[in-house]
């Protein structure tokens, strides 16, 4: 039935002279969750040191920092060396 609805919408839109937008890519495909970013060596070193100080991977540290910067709450990891939450 969805195919009939799409066809009907297209027919009516064309008859009325409305523009038909081009199909867009599926958002699930367009945003894979992966991207590469180049940073200065000094920043890379600082990030690695901060991650090590928090006892988390570089990826986890950067994910937490990016999420915090845009206002997304991430669950906090409990450090292996203490019961204090990792920031």
Secondary structure in CASP SS format (residue, H / E / C, confidence):
PFRMAT SS
TARGET T0000
AUTHOR 0000-0000-0000
METHOD secondary structure of the structure
MODEL  1
X C 1.00
X H 1.00
X H 1.00
X H 1.00
X H 1.00
X H 1.00
X H 1.00
X H 1.00
X H 1.00
X H 1.00
X H 1.00
X H 1.00
X H 1.00
X H 1.00
X H 1.00
X C 1.00
X C 1.00
X C 1.00
X C 1.00
X C 1.00
X C 1.00
X C 1.00
X C 1.00
X C 1.00
X C 1.00
X C 1.00
X H 1.00
X H 1.00
X H 1.00
X H 1.00
X C 1.00
X C 1.00
X C 1.00
X C 1.00
X C 1.00
X C 1.00
X C 1.00
X C 1.00
X C 1.00
X C 1.00
X H 1.00
X H 1.00
X H 1.00
X H 1.00
X H 1.00
X H 1.00
X H 1.00
X H 1.00
X H 1.00
X H 1.00
X H 1.00
X H 1.00
X H 1.00
X H 1.00
X C 1.00
X C 1.00
X C 1.00
X H 1.00
X H 1.00
X H 1.00
X H 1.00
X H 1.00
X H 1.00
X H 1.00
X H 1.00
X H 1.00
X H 1.00
X H 1.00
X H 1.00
X C 1.00
X C 1.00
X C 1.00
X C 1.00
X C 1.00
X C 1.00
X C 1.00
X C 1.00
X E 1.00
X C 1.00
X C 1.00
X C 1.00
X C 1.00
X C 1.00
X C 1.00
X E 1.00
X C 1.00
X C 1.00
END
